[in-house]
Amino acid sequence: QTFCQLAIGIIFLLQTVLGIWGNFSLLYHYLFLYHTQCRMRVTALICKHLAIANFLVILSKGLPQTITALRLKHFSSDFACKLILYFEKVGRSMSIGTTCLLSVFQTITISPMNSCWKNLKVKAPKYIAFSISFCWIQCLFVHLVFPLYAFYVSDKWRSTNMTNIRDSGYCAAADLENISGSIYAALIAFPEVSFSVLIFWASGSMILTLYRHSRQVQYIHKASVSPRPSAESRATQSILLLASTFMCFHTLSCIFNITLALVHNPSWWLVYTTGLISVCFPFISPFLLMSHDSIVSSLCFLYTKNSVSPNLTRKA
């Protein structure tokens, strides 16, 4: 068991280090594009906030799990546990919110001009910044309800029920979902289910649009040899891959979290496996995005170099 926990600790360490490096590289990539005055896409703004949400999940879930699995420290403070769980839930909610926003926006962007989205297609970019800000405000305040609620009922809860403790591996905290099930369902579960349905719908719409587009391209280029997909098609395929990856890991994470909540004394492998799956998407997503944006960053670098060179020539 000690060897297995050490192996899981090393996996957590690799996940955490590579996840931090990947999301930092993604943020630096977008900041570089912004400061070099290369034309920024709306999807880049959403992806920046997705990277920030990934940071929160990795630092609040992956890092504590790594420290605990390697037997470096155990977070016994109730306040520290609540703080760590708060940032983890904020990051998790922002992750599903930004992924949903990215999928829906791309679905509207690639929709045909004769579709029902033709009016929203022009207006959508104007509402993205507001939508992201609203998501952050909602996540920060909604998840703040639970620590405040726990402090408010802490004395009563301790005196009446000492069994609703959830061990997340690195600390034990009150199972707030059981304490306030109706509030949790209304504020957390319902929005997450709604976002998941929207991501499924957007993914299906993107697949259908890409299929129709490929049929049209094949019809137009019958004589040509396998024409290259457009930049918009490549971007859509990248976002579709990101959304599909998110839904796979999010579904697995939900299954394991529900199992962990139902089991009274969960085994160590269930606790650590749940933690590993929770960090998988924040760890993988920046590499999925950078694999597509590497082409864009090269083009932006060449654009910047060409735009700066004439000024240097004139000065010389």
C-alpha positions as CSV (number, residue, x, y, z in Angstrom):
1,Q,0.0,0.0,0.0
2,T,2.9,2.4,0.8
3,F,4.4,1.7,-2.6
4,C,1.1,2.3,-4.4
5,Q,0.5,5.6,-2.5
6,L,4.1,6.7,-3.4
7,A,3.4,5.9,-7.1
8,I,0.1,7.9,-6.9
9,G,2.0,10.7,-5.3
10,I,4.5,10.8,-8.2
11,I,1.6,10.8,-10.7
12,F,0.0,13.7,-8.8
13,L,3.3,15.5,-8.8
14,L,3.7,15.0,-12.6
15,Q,0.1,16.1,-13.2
16,T,0.6,19.2,-11.0
17,V,4.0,20.3,-12.4
18,L,3.1,19.7,-16.1
19,G,-0.4,21.2,-15.5
20,I,1.0,24.4,-14.0
21,W,3.6,24.7,-16.7
22,G,1.1,24.0,-19.5
23,N,-1.4,26.6,-18.3
24,F,1.3,29.2,-17.6
25,S,2.6,28.6,-21.2
26,L,-0.9,29.1,-22.5
27,L,-1.5,32.3,-20.6
28,Y,2.0,33.6,-21.7
29,H,1.1,32.7,-25.3
30,Y,-2.1,34.8,-25.2
31,L,-0.5,37.7,-23.3
32,F,2.3,37.7,-25.9
33,L,-0.3,38.0,-28.7
34,Y,-2.0,40.8,-26.8
35,H,1.1,42.9,-26.1
36,T,2.4,42.5,-29.6
37,Q,-0.9,43.9,-30.9
38,C,-1.6,40.9,-33.0
39,R,-5.4,40.6,-33.7
40,M,-6.9,38.8,-30.8
41,R,-9.8,36.4,-31.3
42,V,-12.7,36.2,-28.9
43,T,-12.0,32.5,-28.3
44,A,-8.6,33.5,-27.0
45,L,-10.2,35.6,-24.3
46,I,-12.3,32.7,-23.2
47,C,-9.3,30.3,-23.2
48,K,-7.4,32.7,-21.0
49,H,-10.0,32.5,-18.3
50,L,-10.2,28.7,-18.8
51,A,-6.5,28.6,-18.1
52,I,-7.0,30.7,-14.9
53,A,-9.8,28.3,-13.8
54,N,-7.4,25.4,-14.5
55,F,-4.8,27.0,-12.2
56,L,-7.3,27.2,-9.4
57,V,-8.2,23.5,-9.7
58,I,-4.6,22.4,-10.0
59,L,-3.4,24.5,-7.0
60,S,-6.4,23.6,-4.8
61,K,-6.8,20.0,-5.8
62,G,-3.6,18.7,-7.4
63,L,-1.1,20.4,-5.1
64,P,-2.7,19.3,-1.8
65,Q,-3.2,15.8,-3.1
66,T,0.5,15.6,-4.1
67,I,1.6,16.9,-0.7
68,T,-0.6,14.4,1.2
69,A,0.2,11.4,-1.1
70,L,3.9,12.0,-0.6
71,R,3.2,12.2,3.2
72,L,4.6,15.7,3.4
73,K,1.7,17.3,5.3
74,H,-1.9,16.8,6.3
75,F,-4.2,19.9,6.3
76,S,-5.9,19.5,9.7
77,S,-7.1,23.1,10.0
78,D,-10.9,23.4,9.3
79,F,-10.4,26.9,7.9
80,A,-7.6,25.7,5.5
81,C,-9.9,22.9,4.3
82,K,-12.8,25.2,3.7
83,L,-10.6,27.6,1.8
84,I,-9.0,24.9,-0.4
85,L,-12.4,23.4,-1.2
86,Y,-13.8,26.8,-1.9
87,F,-11.2,27.6,-4.6
88,E,-11.4,24.1,-6.0
89,K,-15.2,24.5,-6.5
90,V,-14.8,28.0,-8.0
91,G,-12.2,26.7,-10.4
92,R,-14.4,23.6,-11.3
93,S,-17.5,25.7,-11.9
94,M,-15.5,28.3,-14.0
95,S,-14.0,25.4,-16.0
96,I,-17.4,24.1,-17.0
97,G,-18.7,27.6,-17.6
98,T,-15.9,28.7,-19.9
99,T,-16.0,25.4,-21.8
100,C,-19.7,25.8,-22.3
101,L,-19.2,29.5,-23.4
102,L,-16.4,28.5,-25.8
103,S,-18.5,25.7,-27.3
104,V,-21.7,27.7,-27.8
105,F,-19.8,30.7,-29.2
106,Q,-18.0,28.6,-31.7
107,T,-21.3,26.9,-32.7
108,I,-22.8,30.3,-33.4
109,T,-19.7,31.5,-35.2
110,I,-19.6,28.6,-37.7
111,S,-23.3,28.5,-38.3
112,P,-24.5,29.4,-41.8
113,M,-25.7,32.9,-42.5
114,N,-29.2,31.6,-43.3
115,S,-29.6,29.9,-39.9
116,C,-31.6,31.1,-36.9
117,W,-28.3,32.4,-35.4
118,K,-27.6,34.9,-38.1
119,N,-28.5,38.0,-35.9
120,L,-26.7,36.6,-32.9
121,K,-23.7,35.9,-35.0
122,V,-22.8,39.6,-35.2
123,K,-23.8,40.5,-31.6
124,A,-22.2,37.5,-29.8
125,P,-18.6,38.8,-29.6
126,K,-19.9,41.9,-27.7
127,Y,-21.4,39.9,-24.9
128,I,-18.4,37.5,-24.3
129,A,-16.6,39.8,-21.8
130,F,-19.8,40.4,-19.9
131,S,-20.6,36.7,-19.8
132,I,-17.2,35.8,-18.5
133,S,-17.4,38.5,-15.8
134,F,-20.9,37.2,-14.8
135,C,-19.6,33.6,-14.6
136,W,-16.7,34.7,-12.2
137,I,-19.1,36.8,-10.0
138,Q,-21.6,34.0,-9.9
139,C,-19.0,31.3,-9.0
140,L,-17.3,33.4,-6.4
141,F,-20.5,34.4,-4.6
142,V,-22.4,31.1,-5.0
143,H,-19.6,29.0,-3.6
144,L,-19.1,31.5,-0.8
145,V,-22.6,30.6,0.5
146,F,-21.4,27.1,1.7
147,P,-18.5,28.1,3.9
148,L,-20.6,30.9,5.4
149,Y,-23.5,28.4,5.9
150,A,-21.1,26.0,7.5
151,F,-19.8,28.6,10.0
152,Y,-23.3,29.7,10.8
153,V,-24.6,26.2,11.6
154,S,-21.2,24.8,12.9
155,D,-22.2,24.6,16.6
156,K,-25.5,23.0,15.9
157,W,-24.0,20.6,13.3
158,R,-21.2,19.5,15.7
159,S,-23.7,18.8,18.5
160,T,-26.2,16.9,16.3
161,N,-24.2,15.1,13.5
162,M,-20.6,14.3,13.6
163,T,-20.8,11.6,10.9
164,N,-21.1,13.8,7.8
165,I,-17.4,14.2,7.2
166,R,-16.0,13.8,3.7
167,D,-12.3,12.8,3.5
168,S,-10.8,14.2,0.3
169,G,-7.4,12.7,1.0
170,Y,-5.7,15.9,2.1
171,C,-8.2,17.1,4.7
172,A,-11.6,16.2,6.2
173,A,-14.4,18.7,5.9
174,A,-18.1,18.9,6.5
175,D,-20.2,17.3,3.7
176,L,-22.1,20.5,2.9
177,E,-24.1,18.9,0.1
178,N,-25.8,16.7,2.8
179,I,-26.3,19.6,5.2
180,S,-28.0,21.8,2.6
181,G,-29.1,19.5,-0.2
182,S,-31.8,21.7,-1.7
183,I,-29.5,24.8,-1.8
184,Y,-26.8,22.7,-3.4
185,A,-29.1,21.4,-6.0
186,A,-30.5,24.8,-6.9
187,L,-27.1,26.7,-6.9
188,I,-24.6,24.1,-8.1
189,A,-26.1,21.0,-9.5
190,F,-28.7,22.6,-11.8
191,P,-26.3,25.1,-13.5
192,E,-23.7,22.3,-14.0
193,V,-26.3,20.0,-15.6
194,S,-27.5,22.9,-17.8
195,F,-24.0,23.7,-18.9
196,S,-23.4,20.0,-19.6
197,V,-26.5,19.8,-21.8
198,L,-25.4,23.0,-23.7
199,I,-21.9,21.5,-24.3
200,F,-23.5,18.3,-25.6
201,W,-25.8,20.3,-27.9
202,A,-23.0,22.6,-29.1
203,S,-20.7,19.6,-29.8
204,G,-23.5,17.9,-31.8
205,S,-24.2,21.1,-33.7
206,M,-20.5,21.6,-34.5
207,I,-20.2,18.0,-35.8
208,L,-23.2,18.5,-38.0
209,T,-21.9,21.8,-39.4
210,L,-18.5,20.4,-40.0
211,Y,-20.0,17.4,-41.8
212,R,-22.1,19.6,-44.0
213,H,-19.1,21.8,-44.8
214,S,-17.0,18.8,-45.7
215,R,-19.7,17.6,-48.1
216,Q,-19.9,21.0,-49.7
217,V,-16.1,21.2,-50.1
218,Q,-16.0,17.7,-51.6
219,Y,-18.7,18.7,-54.0
220,I,-16.9,21.9,-55.1
221,H,-13.4,20.3,-55.3
222,K,-14.3,17.0,-57.0
223,A,-11.3,17.3,-59.3
224,S,-8.8,18.4,-56.6
225,V,-6.9,16.1,-54.2
226,S,-8.2,16.4,-50.6
227,P,-8.3,20.1,-50.1
228,R,-6.9,21.4,-46.8
229,P,-9.5,22.4,-44.1
230,S,-9.9,26.1,-43.4
231,A,-8.6,27.9,-40.3
232,E,-12.2,28.1,-39.0
233,S,-12.6,24.3,-39.4
234,R,-9.4,23.6,-37.6
235,A,-10.4,25.9,-34.8
236,T,-13.7,24.2,-34.5
237,Q,-12.1,20.7,-34.5
238,S,-9.8,21.9,-31.7
239,I,-12.7,23.3,-29.6
240,L,-14.8,20.1,-30.3
241,L,-11.9,18.0,-29.1
242,L,-11.6,20.2,-26.0
243,A,-15.3,20.0,-25.2
244,S,-15.4,16.2,-25.8
245,T,-12.4,15.7,-23.5
246,F,-14.0,17.9,-20.8
247,M,-17.3,16.0,-20.9
248,C,-15.5,12.6,-20.6
249,F,-13.5,13.6,-17.6
250,H,-16.3,15.6,-16.1
251,T,-18.7,12.6,-16.3
252,L,-16.1,10.3,-14.8
253,S,-15.4,12.9,-12.0
254,C,-19.1,13.2,-11.2
255,I,-19.5,9.4,-11.0
256,F,-16.5,9.0,-8.7
257,N,-17.5,12.0,-6.5
258,I,-21.0,10.6,-6.1
259,T,-19.5,7.2,-5.2
260,L,-17.2,8.9,-2.7
261,A,-20.2,10.8,-1.2
262,L,-22.3,7.6,-0.8
263,V,-19.5,5.4,0.7
264,H,-19.2,5.9,4.5
265,N,-15.5,4.9,4.8
266,P,-14.0,5.2,1.3
267,S,-10.8,3.3,0.6
268,W,-7.6,5.3,-0.1
269,W,-7.6,4.2,-3.8
270,L,-11.1,5.6,-4.3
271,V,-10.1,8.9,-2.7
272,Y,-6.9,9.3,-4.8
273,T,-8.5,8.1,-8.0
274,T,-11.2,10.7,-7.6
275,G,-8.5,13.3,-7.2
276,L,-6.5,12.1,-10.2
277,I,-9.6,12.3,-12.5
278,S,-10.5,15.8,-11.2
279,V,-7.2,17.2,-12.3
280,C,-7.0,15.4,-15.6
281,F,-8.8,18.0,-17.7
282,P,-7.0,21.1,-16.2
283,F,-3.8,19.2,-16.9
284,I,-4.6,18.2,-20.5
285,S,-6.6,21.2,-21.8
286,P,-3.7,23.7,-22.3
287,F,-1.8,21.2,-24.5
288,L,-4.9,20.6,-26.6
289,L,-5.3,24.3,-27.1
290,M,-1.6,25.0,-27.8
291,S,-1.4,22.2,-30.3
292,H,-3.8,24.2,-32.5
293,D,-2.6,27.8,-31.6
294,S,1.0,27.0,-32.4
295,I,0.3,27.8,-36.0
296,V,-1.5,31.0,-35.1
297,S,1.4,32.2,-32.8
298,S,3.9,31.6,-35.6
299,L,1.8,33.7,-38.0
300,C,1.5,36.4,-35.3
301,F,5.2,36.4,-34.7
302,L,5.9,36.9,-38.4
303,Y,3.3,39.6,-38.6
304,T,4.9,41.5,-35.7
305,K,8.4,41.0,-37.1
306,N,7.4,42.4,-40.5
307,S,5.5,45.3,-39.0
308,V,8.4,46.3,-36.7
309,S,11.2,45.9,-39.3
310,P,10.1,48.9,-41.6
311,N,10.2,51.2,-38.6
312,L,13.7,50.1,-37.7
313,T,14.8,50.6,-41.3
314,R,13.5,54.1,-41.3
315,K,15.3,54.9,-38.1
316,A,18.5,53.5,-39.5
